[in-house]
């Protein structure tokens, strides 16, 4: 019975991942990479809610090194691979899903666990599409990680 539940969960995760990345699949088949800087509708703002703002601030600042004001205002800095991103954390019922690009999914999931989050699905490959990992933050929001190398998603 347990194996059936695991297979069902894995199929649901893969189906979700395929759905999420289906829009970029044609580009992947031609270039084997996705450049998120040229996305037609890039994420320009995010809003992550949870019942304990201090816990959210602590978690995201320690796991992802985000600069977060006591009010919850977030400024993700501009880097060589991103154009920066503004956002906010707020104190309300949980609601959000966001995929962050990281170079080391297992290492990041270890930091997630260390700072009060939980791994939902360890690093896995969606063949020909992307490498993912899923976690929940301290408020229970489900979030994702996309494996990146030199600013582009890794395609298995």
Buried (B, 14 or more C-beta within 10 A) or exposed (E): EEEEEEEEEEEEBBEBBBEBBEEBBEBBEEEEBBBBEEEEEEEEEBBBBBEEBEBBBBBBBBBBEBEBEEEBEBEBEEEEBBEEBEBBBBBEEBEBEBBBBBEBBEEBBEBBEEBBBBBBBEBBBBEEBBBBBBBBBBBEBBBBBBBBEEBBBBBE
